[in-house]
Amino acid sequence: MKQLLIFHLLFLILLTTESTEALNLAKKGCQERCGEVGIPFPFGIGEHCALDERYAVDCYSSIPYLSVFKNMEVMNVSLEQQTITVNASVNFDCKNRVLNSSQILISNIDFGGSGSPFLFSRLHNIFVAVGCGNAVIKDVDGTTVTGCSTTCSNDTFIDLKNCYGVGCCQATVPYHLQQFTLNSTRLERQGADGTCGSAFLVDEDSFLNGNFSLRFMSGDHYSVPISLFWPLARIYPQDVPTFKRPECTDVEFYLHDGTLEGYRKCQCSTSEEGNPYLPNGCRKTEKCMECERKGGLCSRSYSTEYDDATSQILSIPSCDIPFGPKSSLGVILGVSISLSLLFLTAFIYGLHKVITKTIEKRQKEKFFKRNGGLLLKQQEATDAGLIDKTILFTSKDLEMATDNYNENRILGRGGQGTVYKGMLADGRIVAVKKSKIVDESQLDQFINEVVILSQVNHRNVVKLLGCCLETEVPQLVSEFVPNGTLYDFIQDDAGEFQFSLNTRLQIATEVAGALSYLHSATSIPIYHRDIKTTNILLDEKYRAKVSDFGTSRFVSIDQTHLTTSVKGTFGYFDPEYFQSSQFTEKSDVYSFGVVLLELFTREKPISLTKFGEHRNLAIYFMLAMEEGRVMSVFDQVVVNEDSKGVLLAIANLATRCLSTNGKHRPTMKEVAIELEGIRMSHVPSTVEHPLMFTYNWSTSSFKETIN
């Protein structure tokens, strides 16, 4: 529908637009541009392309040069202002760089010579002096025509953009000049070892628009952009027939010496455009032709309009349409067609919006069903306690929160999706888990995580804030836990935070308490089934929070185990679960035992750099217990805390958690109580006390004495 509208509008534009030739400002068959500079007649590039040799322009390497003045670079030519802007070479005489009086001459330009068409434009140039002192312009008779003075101190910063008397001044040029001299007194650059200042005539637009900088050429020579007025030629009797055209008029003005001079100026009328110096060079503007097509006439009155492309103010003629039957019919038809098009456009736009919203709504409904929305409703229907516990976020909410899922917001990637850091509209910082594209067989797993977390309310379990099901992939929104995972904390060798025995005991106790809560304190027991250090987060106070319930399952009270396909992480697997595919609460206990070993040994559960029984942390630890060298396994940081009794108690607990027979393992509630007792009994002391600790294991017993 949108493409049809665009085609219709283009068709109307083509019907009302006439093809026009580009305006040719150069003589027929001559080059119109040199690089980026347009060269209109009476100037010209090439033989017989200019009015005479005084207007000849040479083009070298896409740079135009005015050949009559020893190839002076041309920067711009304006037919409207009748000016040519050139890069003039300035000769600056600064005796031994100590300036009491200096003289600046525009060399190589003899504007006073016979028949020269160029003058220094008084309307387009300004006089500028830079430094500390004063400078004036004098004509050839020695009469001062303009000047200015500056003041400054040793720390004055000269800013050419604010040239109003402090280190820099400017003045207008009151006359048309053919030749002049610059005199300056004490025009020095303060704070620069007495180096010379500078005074120069410069094109006002280039100076004020920030496009100006002194371009030093060699020695005391530099160049500045200067605007030259070319009033075509002085009026001589032999020149009169040359431009005897309606577009040309005679102009008279006084020069610096009081002489009245006559010049010729040509311009197109306000209703025309083109080059008035060419035969038939003026033609009606497009606006006037459009006015005549409507049966009107271009009026002598006009309005002004600023042209961004040329930075000029244009005169736009008014269009007078006589009132009559023909014009009335045209007006009625024009208004009717315009209103019809407006109504049609509004109708199509409104229809497009309605269709787009309908498609988006249906797509969101489709995603909601595919992502398990109906399953969630079924869960709520079977358990009234779930109603209103899960907040459903919109896709727009989460796009704004995550800055359209910016890569810089990624907190981590896992097997089930990517986690982004986000900020909700109310200012809360959250973690947004964007699941991978899933098939329908995995949707119940995602909804299961939503249902479980919506019921859990424990300080050591990550709190679920809501979810979004109307996107292509389902998403979870949970509280943001700032200090990363326990795995990163254990494996961090930077030592930025003291990983003391007390800290490890606190984390172990909090994780055990969270799992005990899930197993026994909820209305229906919950088995996590993927306990590992990467699924344990640490908040700003380094308190543990259990997360990632993607593989969790409810278990009826009368059930003792759950038969499923084996899921989990290698290194944390319960051997009994691996063999029987029957997951029990003791399977979570085994995984916690591996986490306990990681905490107190700072070893990875599976090491890729070790071999044999040393590769698996649980097997390596059990062998060390049998051989009576368990202290060699623990992290030396906690061993050096004179806490062998506590470590042996931890070793005893870990051994029971890692028993190959699930019946011999304690429950998570027993583990939590025992860890709390160990933590409460551990009082750090710098005084050594003899302690006898005896450990009895199922297949052996050893005694270890601490002196």
N, C-alpha and C positions, 0 to 999 in steps of 0.2 A: 504493500500500500504506500509506503514511504517513497519507494522508487518511482511509482506512478505519479505521485505528486511532484517530485523533482523533475521528471520528464515533462510534465505539463507546464511547469513554470519556465523551463528552458525553451520549450516550444513558443511560449508567448513572448519571451525575450527575443528570440530569433525573428519573430514576425514584426516586432516593433523596432528592430535595430538595422540600420543600413551600414554596409561596409564602407569604410572611409580609408583613403590613402594616408599614410604617415606624412606629416608636415616635412617638407624638404627645405631646410634653412640655408643650405649651401647652393652654389651655382650648379646648374644641371650638369651631370657627369663628373662632378668633383667630390672628393672625399669630405664627408660631413663631420667626422670625429677623428681625433688622435688620442688613442687611449681612452680615458674617461672624460676628456674635455671636448665639448662641441665647438666647432669652428664655423660660425655662420658668415655669410657674405655681409659686408664687403671684405672681410678677411677670407683667405682661401689657402688650401694646400695644393701645391702643384702649379704648373704653368697655366696662365690665363684664368686661374680660378679666383684671384683676388682683384679688387678694384684697380690697384696699381702695386708697384713693388713695395710701397710703404706698409701695405696690409698683408704682405706675403708671410705665410707661416710654414716652417719646415717641421716635419714629423720624424723624429729619430727615436727608435726603441719605444714607441708609443708615448713619447713626451713631445709636446708641441713647443716650438721656439719661434719668437718674433725675429725674423732674419735681419730686418733693417737696423736693429740695435745689437748686432753681434750675437745673435742667437740667445736672446733673453727668454727664459722659460715662461710660458703662458699657463696660468692657473685657471682662468675662467674668462668667458666673453659673455657680456649681457647686452642683448639688443634693446631691452626695455630701458635700462639705465644708461645705455650708450657708453659702457665702460669696458675696459680690458684689465684684468688683474694679472700682474707679472711679478716674477721673483727678481727684484732689482739688486744689483751688486752695490754695496755701500763701502766707500773707502774711509776708514776711521784713522785719524792721525792723533796718536797718543804718545807724546814725546817721552821716551824712557819710562813709560808707564806711570809718570808723575804728572798729573794733569792740572795745569793752572788755566790754560786756554787751549782749546782744540777746535778743529774745523772739520766738518763732515760734508762731503760732496757726493752728489749722485753723478757718478762718472759714466762715460761712454754713452750718455743720452743727451743729444743736442736738441732740446725742445725749442730752443730759440732760433734754430736754423730755418731757412726759407722753405715754406711749404709743409712744415711738420704738422701732422694732424693730431698730435697728442699733447695733452695738458695734465698736470697733476690735479685730480678731481678734488674739489673742496668739499663736496657732499659725501664722499666715500672714504676719505683718509682722515686720520687724526695724527697729531704730533705727540710723541711719547718720549720722556726722559727717565732713565733708570740710574740710580746712584744717589749721591748726596751733593746737592748744589743746584745750579740752574742752567737752563739751555733755552736758546731762542732761534727762530728761523728768520733769516734776512733775505730780501730779494736781491737782485743783481745790482741795484742802486744803493744797497746797504741799509735800506729801510727795514726795521723790525716789523714783521707781520703777525707773529704769534710767539708764544713761549710759556714756560712754566718753571717752578722751582720746587725743591723737595727738602724735607728735614728728616734726619734720622740719627740714631745713636749707634754705639758699637754693637748692640745686640739686635738691631732692627732686622726683621725678616722681610725680604722684598717679595711681595706677592703681586704678580702681574695681573691677577684677576681682580684685585682691589687697588687700582692705581689711582689714588686720590690724594697724593701729597706726601705720604710717609714712605720714603725710599723709592717712590715712583710717582710720576705725575703725567697728566695728559691735557692737551688743549686742542681746540678746533682749528681748522685751516680756513682762514677767512677769504682767501682769494684763489682764483685759478692761477696756478704758477706754471712757468715754463722752466725756470732754473732757480735754485736757491742755495743758500749755505746755512750750516748749523754752527752756532757758536755756543760753547759751554764754559762754565766757570766752576772749578773745584768739583767736577762731576766724578767723584770717586766712589768706590764700593767699600763702605765701612766694614771693618772686621775681616777684610780680605787682603791685608798687607798693602793697602793703597792702590789696588788694581783699578783700571779704568772703569767708569760707568759707560753708558751708551745713550745716544739720543737719535731718534729716527722718525721718519714719516712712515706710516703703516696703514694698510687697508683696515678700516674700522671693523667690518664684519669678522675678518680673520682674527683680529686682536680680541674682540669682546666675546666671541664664541669659543674661545679656548683652543682654537686650531693654530695658534701662532707660537713659534719659538725661533730665536735667533739662530740662523744656520751659518756657523763660521766656515769660511772656505779656505783661506790661507792668510797667514800674517795678520794684518789689520783689516782684512776684507771679510765681510759677512753679507748675507742676503736677507731681505725682508719682502713680504708681499705688499705691493703698492698698486692702487687703483688709478688707471690713466683714463682720462676722458677723451673720447674720439668723436668730436662733433662733425665728422666727415671731412670737411675741408673749409678753408677760408673761401669766401665768396669772391670769385674773380669772374669777369665777363665771359671768359671761355668755359667756365664751369657751369654756368646757369643752365644750358640745354641738357646737361648730363643727367640731372635728376629733376627734370621739370615734370613732377608727378603730383597728384592730389594729396598723397600721403606725406609729402615732404613740406616743411615750412622753414622759413629763415628765422634764426635766433640771433639776437645781439646781446652782448654783455661786455662789461668793462674788465680789462686785465689789470694787473698790479700797477702798471704805470699810468692808468687812467685812460688808456686808448680804448675806443669803442670798436670792438671786433664783431664781425658777422659770421655766423656758422649755419650749417644746414642740419636739420634734425628730421628724421623720418619715423613715423609710427603708424601702426594699423589702428583703425577705429575700435571703440569698445565692443562692437559687435563682430569684429574680425580677429583673426589670428594668423601668424605666419611671419615671414621676413619682409618688412616694408622696403628693404633696399634691393629686392629682386623684382624684375618685371612680373606683374600679376602675382606677387608674392603674398598678398593678403587675401584671405578668403573668409567667408562667414564661419563663425564658430558652430560647433555641433549643437549647442543650446539654441542658437538662432535658427538653424536649419530645422530643428525639432519644433520650434515655435511656428515656423512657416508651414510645416506639414500639418499642423493643427489649424491652419487658416489664420494665424496671427501675424503680427509685425513686431520686429525687435524695436523696442523703445529706446529713445535717447537717454532716458533715465536708467540708472544701473545701481546695483548693490555691490558690496565688496565681500570677498571670500578668500580665506587664507589657504594657500596650496602647500600642504606638507611636503610634497615631493620637491618643489623648487624653493620653499621657504619664502614665497612672495605673496603679496596681497593682490588678488585678481579682481578685475572689474567685470561683473556679470550683468549683461543687459537684461532689462525687464521685457516680458512678453505681453503685448497688448492684443487681446482677441476681441475684435468688433462683435457687438451683440447682434444676432440675427437668427433667422430660422435655421440656417445651416449650422451655425456655431451652437445654437441651443440644442439641436439634435445631437451634435457631437458631444456636448457636455452631458446630456442625459444618458447617451450610450456609454460614455466613459465612466460616469458615476455608477451606472447600473452594472457594467462589467466589473468594475472595481469592487463594488459591494458583493457581487456574486462570488468573485474570486476570494474575497475575504471570508465570506460565509463558508464557502467550500473548504478553504484552508482550515478554518476553525473546526469545522465538522470532521474533516479527516484527522486533524491533530487530536481532537477529543476521542474519536473512534480508536485511533492508534493507542492512546493512553489506556482506554478501557480494555482493549484486546491485550495489551502488554501486562496490565495488572491481572487480568484473568489467567493468562498463561503462567505468570509468576505464582499466582495463588495455587493453581493446579499442580505446578511443579513442586511447590513446597508441601502440598498434601501428599504427593507421590513420594517425596523423600521421607516425609514423616512416617508413612506406612512402611516404606522399605527399611527405614532405620530402626524399626521396632516400636513405633509409637503405639500401635494397637496392642503389642505385647505388654507395654508398660501399662496401658489402660486395663488389660486383663489382670495384671499383677495387683493393681490398685483395687480392682473389683473383688479379688479373692482376699485381700487384706485391707480392711477399712483404715488401718493405721497408717497406710502409705499415702492416703489422699492428702493433697496440699503440702506434702513434705518435699516434693521435687519441683523446683522452679524451672519453667521452660523459658529459655532465652531465645530471642529472635536472631536470625542470621545477621541483621544489621547491627544489633547490640555487640556481637562478638567481632564483627569487622572493625567497628570503631574502637573497641577495646584493644585489639591487637595490631592496629594500624595496617589493616588489610593483610594480616599474617606476614608481617615484615620479617625477613630473615634475621634481623638484629634482635628480634624478640624471642628467638628460640632458646628455651632452657635446656632441652635435651631431646634425644630421639630414642625410641625403643621399638621392640618388636610389634607393639600394638598401635603405635602412632607417634606423633610429634607433640611436644608440650611447649606452649608459648606463654610468655609473661604478658599480662594485659591489665588495663585499668578500666573499671566500669564507670558509668556516668556519675555514680554517687561517690567516686573517688577511691573505692576499694581496689586494692591490688590483688589480682587473682592469677591462677594458672589455668590455661585453656588447653585441654588435651584434645587434639584433632586426630581422630582415628584414621587409620589407613582405609582405603577402599575395601570394603568387606563383602563377603557373600552372605546369603541369608542364613547359612549354617552357623555363622559367627555372631549374628545379631542378638541371640539370646544371651551370649556371653557379655555383650556390652550392656544390655538392659539389666542383666544380673548385677553388674557392678553398680549401676545407678540405684537399683532397689536396695542393695546392701548398704551402700554409703548413706542413703537417705535415712536409714534407721539408726545408724551408728552415731553416738554422741559421747565421745571420749577424748580427753585432752591429748592423748598420744596416738590418735587416729586422725588422718587428714580429713577435714570436714568438707563434704560435698555441698556446693552452693546451688547447683542446678545443671541443666544440660540443654543442648540444642539438637533437635531432630529434623529440622526443616532444611538442612543443608545437604549437599551431595554425600558428605561423610558425617557420621554422628560425632558430637563433641561434648566433652564434660567440662564443667567449670567448678573448680575447687579453690580452697584457700591457698594463698601463695606462701610457701615455706622458703625463707631466704637463703639458708646456709648450705644448700645442696644436699647430696646423699651421704650416708654414713660411709659408703665405700670410698668416696673421694676424700673424706675426712681421715679415714684409716690410712689410705695410701699416700697422703700428702706428706712429703718429706721436707717441706719448707720450714716446718716448726714454728709457724706463726701463732699457733695456739697450743698451750701446754696440754698434752694428752696424758693426764695423770691417771692414777689408779682410781681415784674417786670419780673422775669423769666417766671412765669406762664402766664402773659399777652402776653409776646413775643411768647411763644409756641402756645397759643391759636390763636393769630393773624396769625401766619404762617400757621397753619393747615387750618384755615378758608380761607386764601388767596389761598392755594393750591386747596381746594374744589371749591372755586368760579371760579378759572381758569378752572377746569375740567368741571364745569356746563355751563360756559358762554363764555370762551375765546377760546376754541378749535373750529375747523371747524364744528365738530359734537359734541353735548353735551355728556359728559361721566358721568354716575352715578356709583359711587364706590360700593355701596350696602353692604359694610362691614366695615364701619368706627368704629374703636375701638382703645384703647390705645396700644394694642399689634401690631397693624398694622401701628403705627406711630413710626419711628426711630429717634434717635438723633445723630447728627454728632459730630465731635471733639469740635465744638464751641456750642454744645447743641442747634443747629438749627433743627427744626422739618422737617422730610421728610416722606411723605405719601407713603406707600408701599402696596404690596399684592393686585393686581387687578384681582385675579382669578375669582371673581364673577361680575366684572364690565361689563357694556353693553353700546354700542352706542345707542343713541336715535335720531331719525330723528327730524329735526327742527320743523316739523309740528305736532309732537307727544307731548302729555303732560304727558303721563305715559307709563309704560312698564309692561305688564301682564306676570308674570312668576311664577314658583313654588317658595314658600317662602324659601329664603336663607339668612343667616346672623348668628349673635351670640345672644343668649338669654341675655337679659338685655339691648341690644341696639336696639331691634326691634321697628320699628314704629308701634303702635297699629293699625293704619289705614291700613297699608300695610299687617299686619298679618290677618286682617279681610277680606280684599278685594283682596289680592294678586296683587294689582296694585302699582308698585313701581314708585314714582315720585321723582323729585329733593328735595321735602320737606321731603322725607324719610331719605335722607342723613343728612338733617338739624336736624331731631330728634336725630339721632345717634350722631351727633356732640354735641347736647345739653347734652347728657350723658357724653361725653368726657369732656366737660366744667365743669360739676359737679365733675368728678373725679379729675380734675386739682386743684380745689379750696377747695375740701373737703378731698381729699386723702382717700376716701372711695371706695370700690369695687362696681361695678354696681349691682352685686348680692352677698349678704353676706350669707354665710352658717351658721354663728354663731348667726344671728338675726332672729326674727320671725315676722309674720304678715306683716303690711305695712312697717316695718323697714327693711325688707329683700331687697326690690327693692329700689335702690337709687333714681330713678326718682320719684316714688310714695311718698317716704318718704320726698323728697325735696318739692314737691307740697303741701303736708299736712303742712309742716313747714311754707310755704309761707302763706297759708290760716290762720294759727294760729298766725302769726306775730312773730315767733321765728326762723327766717331763720338764724340769726347770730350763733345760736347754732349748725347749720349744718356745717358751714365753718370751715376750719382748723384753729386752734388757732394761728398758726404761722403768718398767714396773718392778722388775726383779731387784733393781738397785734401790727401790724405795723401802727395802727391809720389810717386805710384805709376803714372805714365803708362805705363811700360814693361810693368808687370804687366797693366794694363787693355788695352793693345794686344794682348798675348798672349791674354787672355781673348776679346777681340774676334775675333782670328784663329780661335781654337778654335770660338767660337759660329757664325762664318760658315760654317765647314766642316760643322758639325752641321746647319745650316739649309739646306744646299744642296738645290736642287730635285731633283737627281739623286741617288738613294740610293747609287749606286756611289761617288760622290765624298765621301760622309760617312765619317768614321772609325768604327771599332767602339767599343763602350763600353769595352772593355779598353784601347784606345789613348787614349780620352778620359780614363780614370781615371789612366793612367800620366802623361799630359801635365799634368793638373791637379796631380798629386802633385809633379811636377817644378817647376811654377810656384810651388806653395805652399812647397816646401823652399828655393827660390832667393830667395823674398821675405824679406829681412831688414829690418825697419823701421829707419830711420836718420833722424836730424835733420840730417845733413850732405848737401847736394846734390851729386850727381855727374853730370857730363855723360854722357848715354846716347844712342846712335844706334840706332834700331830701324827696320828696313826690313820692309815687309809686301808680299808678292806675292799678288794675288788672281787668279782664273782669267780675268777679263775686264779687269782693270786693275791697276795697281800704284801704290802711293803710298809716299812716305817722310815720316815724321814725326820731327822732331828734338826732343828734350827737353833744354832748357837749365836 
